[in-house]
C-alpha cells in the first residue's frame, strides 16, 4: 500500500484566503512522492470560511466553537491518525506558507530520516522575515527552548511542519493548546523525536490580521515564556 499524506490547514476567518491556498496546493500535488489529501479545520469561524472550504473538494472538519490553533491542529492530526495517514503537513490558512515549498519539507525528512521537519525562514534569510520585534522575540524563544531541551530551532514559532507517523501518534494523544509551536518542540524532544529544520521562503499574510499586534508583543513574549516554562516542568515530571 502506498504511503499517504494529510495536508492539515487550521482556518479561522480565512474566507478570503482559503481558495487561493487550496488552488496552489492542488497545482503541486502531482509532483509529490505520495498521494495527499487536503484537510481543512474550520475553527469556529464567524465568516464564510466553512462555505468556501466546502466548495473546494477538500475534507472539511467543522468545529462548533473556536478551539484555537492548538486544538484545531490536533483535530486535524487526530483525523490523520485515525485514517491511517503516514505523514501530516501542517500549514497556515492565511497564505504565509507557499504550497511550492512543501517538497522541501519532504526532501528534508527523507534525507535526514527525521520525525519532524520545521520550515524555517531564518536559515537562509530570504522571503518574508516578519518585523524586527518579532524576530527578536523568536530569537529569545529559540534560546529558551535550547536551554530547556537542547534543541536549537531557529524558527520555533513556524507552523509549517511535516510529521511522520510516529509524531502523528504522539500528537493524537497530546498537543499543547496555548502556544503549540514553541511548546511542542519541547514535547517532541522529551519524547526522543528527531527534529530538523529546512530553509523555506515564506510570504506575508494575503489577508486579515495577525493575532499578535505591536502593542501586545511584550505581553505575548511573557505569556509564551511562561507556557514554555510550565511545559518544561510538566514534561520533566512525566519523566520522573
C-alpha positions in Angstrom: 0.0 0.0 0.0 1.4 3.4 -0.9 2.1 6.0 1.7 -0.4 8.8 2.2 -0.1 12.4 3.4 -2.7 14.7 5.0 -2.2 18.4 4.4 -3.7 20.0 7.5 -4.9 23.6 7.4 -6.4 25.1 10.5 -8.5 28.1 9.4 -10.2 30.8 11.5 -11.9 33.5 9.4 -9.8 32.8 6.3 -12.6 33.0 3.8 -10.6 35.5 1.7 -7.5 33.3 1.6 -8.5 29.6 1.6 -9.5 29.3 -2.1 -6.1 30.6 -3.4 -4.2 28.4 -0.9 -6.1 25.2 -1.8 -5.6 26.1 -5.5 -1.9 26.4 -5.1 -1.7 23.0 -3.2 -3.7 21.3 -5.9 -1.2 22.5 -8.5 1.8 20.9 -6.7 0.1 17.7 -5.6 1.0 15.7 -8.7 4.7 16.5 -8.0 4.6 15.0 -4.5 6.0 11.5 -4.0 2.8 10.1 -2.4 -0.9 10.9 -2.6 -2.0 13.9 -0.4 -5.4 14.9 0.9 -6.2 18.4 1.9 -7.9 18.6 5.4 -9.3 22.0 6.4 -10.3 22.5 10.0 -12.8 25.3 10.3 -12.1 26.6 13.8 -15.4 28.1 14.7 -15.1 30.9 12.1 -17.6 33.7 12.1 -17.2 34.4 8.4 -17.8 32.2 5.4 -14.7 30.0 5.8 -16.7 26.8 6.1 -18.8 27.6 3.0 -15.7 28.5 0.9 -13.8 25.4 2.1 -16.8 23.1 1.4 -16.8 24.2 -2.3 -13.2 23.2 -2.9 -13.4 19.4 -2.9 -11.4 19.1 0.3 -12.0 17.2 3.6 -13.5 19.8 5.9 -13.8 19.3 9.7 -16.1 21.9 11.2 -15.6 22.8 14.8 -18.6 24.2 16.5 -16.5 26.6 18.7 -13.1 28.2 18.3 -10.5 25.9 19.9 -7.5 28.0 18.9 -4.6 26.9 16.9 -3.5 24.0 19.2 -7.0 22.4 19.3 -7.5 22.9 15.6 -4.2 21.3 14.6 -4.7 18.4 17.0 -8.2 17.8 15.4 -6.5 17.5 12.0 -3.8 15.3 13.4 -6.3 13.0 15.1 -8.1 12.7 11.7 -4.8 11.8 10.1 -4.1 9.2 12.8 -7.5 7.6 12.8 -7.5 7.3 9.0 -4.1 5.8 8.7 -2.1 8.6 7.1 1.7 8.1 7.2 2.5 11.8 7.1 0.9 15.1 8.1 1.9 18.5 6.8 0.7 21.5 8.9 0.4 24.9 7.2 -1.4 28.1 7.9 -4.6 29.1 6.2 -3.5 32.7 5.6 -1.1 32.2 2.7 2.1 32.6 4.6 3.3 29.1 3.7 3.5 28.8 -0.1 2.5 25.4 -1.4 5.5 25.2 -3.7 7.7 25.0 -0.5 6.1 21.7 0.6 8.5 19.5 -1.4 11.4 21.0 0.6 9.9 19.5 3.8 9.5 16.1 2.3 13.0 16.1 0.9 14.5 17.1 4.2 12.6 14.3 6.0 13.8 11.7 3.6 17.4 12.9 3.5 17.8 13.2 7.3 15.5 10.3 8.4 13.7 12.7 10.8 10.4 12.5 12.6 9.6 16.2 12.3 10.7 18.9 9.8 10.1 22.5 10.5 10.2 25.1 7.7 12.5 27.9 8.8 12.6 31.4 7.1 15.7 32.2 9.1 18.2 29.6 7.9 18.8 31.5 4.6 17.1 34.8 5.5 15.1 35.1 2.3 11.5 35.9 1.7 9.2 37.5 4.3 11.1 37.8 7.6 8.5 39.4 9.9 9.0 42.6 11.9 12.2 43.4 13.9 10.4 43.0 17.2 9.0 39.6 16.4 12.4 38.4 15.1 14.0 39.4 18.4 11.2 37.6 20.3 11.7 34.4 18.2 15.5 34.5 18.9 14.7 34.7 22.6 12.3 31.7 22.4 15.0 29.8 20.5 17.4 30.5 23.3 14.8 29.5 25.9 13.9 26.2 24.2 17.6 25.3 23.7 18.1 25.9 27.4 15.2 23.6 28.3 15.8 20.7 25.9 19.0 21.3 23.9 17.2 21.8 20.6 18.4 24.8 18.5 15.4 25.6 16.4 15.8 28.9 14.6 12.1 29.4 13.6 10.5 27.9 16.7 7.1 29.6 16.1 6.8 28.3 12.5 3.6 26.4 11.9 4.9 25.0 8.6 5.8 21.4 9.6 5.9 17.8 8.4 5.3 15.0 10.8 5.8 11.3 10.3 3.6 8.5 11.7 5.5 8.4 15.0 4.9 12.1 15.6 1.3 11.9 14.5 0.6 9.2 17.1 2.1 11.3 19.9 0.1 14.4 18.9 -3.0 12.2 18.7 -2.7 11.7 22.4 -1.5 15.2 23.5 -0.7 18.6 22.0 -0.2 22.0 23.7 -3.2 24.3 23.2 -1.9 27.7 24.2 1.2 28.3 22.1 1.7 25.0 20.4 4.5 25.7 18.0 7.2 26.5 20.6 5.8 24.3 23.3 5.5 21.3 21.1 9.3 21.4 20.3 9.8 20.5 24.0 7.2 17.8 23.8 8.8 16.2 20.8 12.3 16.5 22.2 11.4 14.9 25.5 9.8 12.0 23.6 13.0 11.4 21.7 11.8 12.5 18.3 14.4 13.8 15.8 13.6 17.4 14.8 15.2 19.1 11.9 14.8 22.4 10.1 14.9 23.2 6.4 15.1 26.6 4.8 11.8 27.8 3.2 10.6 31.0 1.7 7.5 32.4 3.5 5.2 35.2 2.4 3.3 38.0 4.2 -0.3 37.3 5.0 -2.6 37.6 2.0 -5.4 39.0 4.1 -6.8 39.5 7.6 -4.7 40.4 10.6 -2.3 38.5 12.8 -3.5 37.9 16.4 -0.2 39.3 17.7 -0.1 43.1 17.4 2.7 45.5 18.1 1.3 46.8 21.4 0.8 43.3 22.8 4.2 41.9 21.7 5.8 42.2 25.2 2.7 40.6 26.8 2.8 37.8 24.2 6.5 37.2 24.9 5.8 36.9 28.7 2.9 34.5 28.1 4.9 32.3 25.8 7.8 32.2 28.1 5.6 31.1 31.0 4.0 28.5 28.7 7.4 27.1 27.7 8.5 27.0 31.4 5.3 25.2 32.6 5.5 22.8 29.7 9.1 22.0 30.6 8.1 21.4 34.3 5.2 19.2 33.3 7.4 17.1 30.9 10.1 16.8 33.5 7.5 15.5 36.0 6.2 13.0 33.4 9.7 11.6 33.0 10.3 11.2 36.8 
